Amino acid sequence: MLTRHMIAEWRLWCVELALLGLFMVLCLPAIFMLTKGEGGLASDAVNFHLPQINEFRENPSSLLDYKATATTLPFYHFLMGVLARLFGVNEVANDSLGFRCVHFLLSGSGLVAFIHFLSRTVTLRTMVVLSLPLITSWYVVSGAIYFGTDGPGLSLVLILLTFAVVSCTRSASLSGLLFLIAVTRHLFLPFAAAAVIIRAWPISTFEGFMTRIVLILMPATVIVAVYVVHWGGLTPPGIVANLNPKGIFPYALLGHLAVAGLWGGTFCLLRVETMLTYLRQRSVLLCLAATGLAVFILWVLSPSGYSIDGGRFGAYIWSVAKLTTPGDHSVAVLLAALFGVWGIFLIGFDCHKRGLMPIEMVSLSIFLLTLMLTYASYQRYSEPLCVASFAIATSRAIGRDSVMWLKYVPLMLLSVMGVATCLFRMYARYA
């Protein structure tokens, strides 16, 4: 006989499968149509990742001294190249359906952990609303469609983040996940490492904490260090040199904070009454003023107008700056960046007030700071982790509390816009 608990569990599983089904509906038609796409990840797949895969298909003997065409560590490309060699495939291309399906599975597995975590944390309705922005993000969908390390890297980070948050922190598991993240997409390693360090903090002695952290971080840190020393930088030399110069680029932080601003402000609306009570506290207002002043100084000292040569393109906020700002300082970028830093602080503070460690917000902050090392301030670098971090942190702060349906509307509208963007960018040429 079916009990109420069993019925609730079945309904929960059905909704989880429906959300994964939506992601498949967005991705699989483009994969089975062998869509090549234009720009962004589609161009990167053709120009950088497929040549790297085929390089390892021809010469799988060395993972250090190889002809580099992609800017990440080569293990994703090595895996795909070895699979091609094992199955007798002469060349992996956009029309290699089997390999595109393998790539989709690698990219989508993290969403399973993400959705399942939310389903066990919040009510069914809130879980759907929190899941949809990530599932419908163009950068997540395109990362699962086109060859590259964006999708698989994000998937590994989502798995690690849900493990770290729920305290499933066996050192061997975390160390293995960190290593896989490092060798797949080392751009995400600062975020993942920060999450692990914060989660490992409640240990009785400092010596025990340091010992555990060293053991967990060592494999990932060593492998990245080997390649950085070998390359003489964070990327192999000579690959699109104009977009991969060495240096620190503060405008990149402004751009990524602006990306966070759209999502942080929207997620804060789910807890708007609580957020308003925090604004009555003097300490909170002082922190908001300090972070706002820091962002303003950064804006004054850094250019924030649209510029392809300056690395300020490839994001909606840079397009807005192009339309609204004739000079080098965009007020739109400043306002969005302020919302970003304030959203990160308030959601993190909300977790703290609920007796939870703000793992996601601290990790996201460190990750955005490290993106100052990247010359090109692309939205796809930061949006997926921003959305995932805000969703998981907000879910932990809400818990099983009910949320008034009107608060869901902004996130639902952004999700609808995400679906429309995906459909337009993939299928408009067939219309």
Residue pairs with C-beta under 8 A, 6 or more apart in sequence:
11 124
12 119
12 124
15 119
15 124
15 127
15 128
16 115
16 116
16 119
19 115
19 128
19 131
19 132
19 135
20 108
20 111
20 112
20 115
22 132
22 135
22 136
23 108
23 111
23 135
23 141
23 144
24 108
26 135
26 136
26 141
26 419
26 422
26 423
27 104
27 108
27 141
27 144
27 145
28 104
29 426
29 427
30 37
30 145
30 426
30 427
31 97
31 100
31 101
31 104
31 145
32 97
34 94
34 95
34 97
34 100
35 145
35 426
36 42
36 46
36 94
37 43
37 45
37 142
37 145
37 146
37 425
37 426
40 142
40 314
40 380
41 139
41 142
41 143
41 145
41 146
41 148
41 150
41 380
42 142
42 146
44 146
44 148
45 94
45 146
45 147
45 148
46 94
47 69
48 69
48 70
48 71
48 148
48 239
49 69
49 70
49 77
49 147
49 148
49 149
50 92
50 93
50 94
50 147
51 69
51 70
52 68
52 69
52 70
52 74
52 77
52 81
53 77
53 80
53 81
53 84
53 92
53 147
54 81
54 84
54 91
54 92
55 66
55 67
55 69
55 77
55 81
56 66
56 74
56 77
56 78
56 80
56 81
56 82
57 80
57 81
57 82
57 84
57 85
57 89
57 91
57 92
58 81
59 66
59 67
60 78
60 81
60 82
60 85
63 74
63 75
63 78
64 226
64 227
64 230
66 74
68 74
68 236
68 238
68 239
69 239
70 77
70 149
70 236
70 239
71 235
71 236
71 239
71 240
71 244
72 149
72 153
72 184
72 185
72 186
72 187
73 182
73 183
73 184
73 185
73 186
73 223
73 224
73 227
75 183
75 184
76 149
76 152
76 183
76 184
76 185
80 92
80 99
80 102
80 103
80 147
81 92
83 89
83 99
83 102
84 91
84 92
84 96
84 99
87 98
89 96
89 99
92 99
92 147
94 100
94 147
99 147
100 145
100 147
103 144
103 147
103 151
103 152
104 144
104 145
104 151
106 151
106 152
106 155
107 143
107 144
107 150
107 151
107 152
107 154
107 155
108 144
108 151
108 155
109 155
109 159
110 154
110 155
110 156
110 157
110 158
110 159
111 134
111 135
111 140
111 155
111 158
113 158
113 159
113 162
113 163
114 131
114 134
114 158
114 162
114 388
114 391
114 392
115 127
115 131
115 135
116 162
117 162
117 165
117 166
117 392
117 395
118 127
118 130
118 131
118 391
118 392
118 395
119 127
121 127
121 395
121 396
121 399
122 130
122 395
122 398
122 399
122 400
123 400
123 402
123 403
125 403
125 405
125 408
126 270
126 395
126 398
126 403
126 408
127 395
129 408
129 411
129 412
130 391
130 394
130 395
130 411
131 391
132 411
132 412
132 415
132 418
133 263
133 387
133 391
133 411
133 414
133 415
133 418
134 140
134 384
134 387
134 388
134 391
135 415
136 415
136 416
136 418
136 419
136 422
137 383
137 384
137 387
137 418
138 418
138 421
138 422
138 425
139 150
139 379
139 380
139 383
139 384
140 151
140 154
140 384
141 422
142 150
142 380
142 422
142 425
143 150
143 151
143 154
143 380
143 384
144 151
145 426
149 184
149 185
150 185
150 380
150 384
152 184
152 185
153 181
153 184
153 185
153 187
153 188
154 185
154 188
154 384
154 385
154 388
156 177
156 180
156 181
156 184
156 185
156 188
156 192
157 181
157 188
157 191
157 192
157 385
157 388
158 388
159 177
160 174
160 177
160 178
160 181
160 192
160 195
160 196
161 192
161 195
161 359
161 360
161 363
161 388
161 389
161 392
162 392
163 169
163 173
163 174
163 177
164 174
164 195
164 196
164 198
164 199
164 359
165 195
165 199
165 359
165 360
165 392
165 396
167 199
169 196
169 199
169 200
171 212
171 215
171 216
174 196
174 216
175 215
175 216
175 217
175 218
175 219
175 220
176 219
177 192
178 189
178 192
178 193
178 196
178 216
178 217
178 219
178 220
179 219
179 220
179 223
181 188
181 189
181 192
181 220
182 189
182 219
182 220
182 221
182 223
182 224
183 223
186 224
186 227
186 234
187 374
187 381
188 367
188 385
189 220
189 224
190 366
190 367
190 370
191 363
191 364
191 366
191 367
191 385
192 363
193 217
193 220
194 362
194 363
194 366
194 367
195 359
195 360
195 363
196 213
196 216
196 217
197 213
197 217
198 357
198 359
198 362
198 363
199 357
199 359
200 209
200 212
200 213
200 216
201 209
201 357
203 209
203 212
228 234
231 237
233 244
233 246
234 246
234 373
235 244
243 311
243 375
243 376
244 375
245 375
247 373
247 375
248 372
248 373
249 311
249 372
249 373
249 374
249 375
249 377
250 298
250 301
250 302
250 372
251 302
251 303
251 304
251 310
251 311
251 312
251 377
252 311
252 371
252 372
252 374
252 375
252 376
252 377
253 298
253 368
253 369
253 371
253 372
254 295
254 298
254 299
254 302
254 304
254 333
254 334
254 337
254 377
255 304
255 312
255 315
255 317
255 318
255 333
255 377
255 379
256 340
256 368
256 371
256 377
256 381
256 382
256 386
257 295
257 336
257 337
257 340
257 341
257 368
258 315
258 317
258 332
258 333
258 336
258 337
258 340
259 315
259 316
259 317
259 336
259 340
259 379
259 382
259 383
259 386
260 339
260 340
260 341
260 343
260 344
260 364
260 368
260 382
260 386
261 335
261 336
261 337
261 338
261 339
261 340
261 341
261 343
262 336
262 339
262 340
262 414
263 343
263 383
263 386
263 387
263 390
263 414
264 339
264 340
264 342
264 343
264 344
264 346
264 347
264 386
264 390
265 339
265 343
266 410
266 411
266 414
267 343
267 347
267 390
267 391
267 394
267 411
268 275
268 343
268 346
268 347
269 407
269 410
269 411
270 394
270 398
270 403
270 407
270 408
270 411
271 347
271 350
271 394
271 397
271 398
272 407
274 350
275 346
275 350
278 284
278 346
278 349
278 350
278 353
279 285
279 288
284 346
284 349
287 345
287 349
288 342
288 345
291 341
291 342
291 345
292 338
292 341
292 342
294 341
295 334
295 337
295 338
295 341
296 334
296 338
298 337
299 329
299 333
299 334
299 337
300 329
303 310
303 312
303 328
303 329
304 312
304 321
304 325
304 328
304 329
304 330
304 333
304 334
305 312
305 321
305 322
305 325
305 326
305 327
305 328
305 329
305 330
306 312
306 313
306 318
306 319
306 321
306 322
306 325
306 330
307 313
307 328
311 375
311 376
311 377
312 318
312 321
312 377
313 376
313 377
314 376
314 377
314 378
314 379
314 380
315 377
315 378
315 379
316 379
317 332
317 333
317 336
317 379
318 333
318 377
320 330
320 332
320 333
321 330
321 332
321 333
324 330
324 331
324 332
325 331
325 332
325 333
343 390
344 361
344 364
344 365
345 361
347 358
347 361
347 390
347 393
347 394
347 397
348 358
348 360
348 361
348 362
348 393
349 358
350 393
350 397
351 357
351 358
351 360
351 361
351 393
351 396
351 397
352 358
354 396
354 397
354 399
356 396
356 397
358 393
359 393
360 388
360 389
360 390
360 392
360 393
361 389
361 393
363 389
364 385
364 386
364 389
367 382
367 385
368 382
371 377
371 381
371 382
374 381
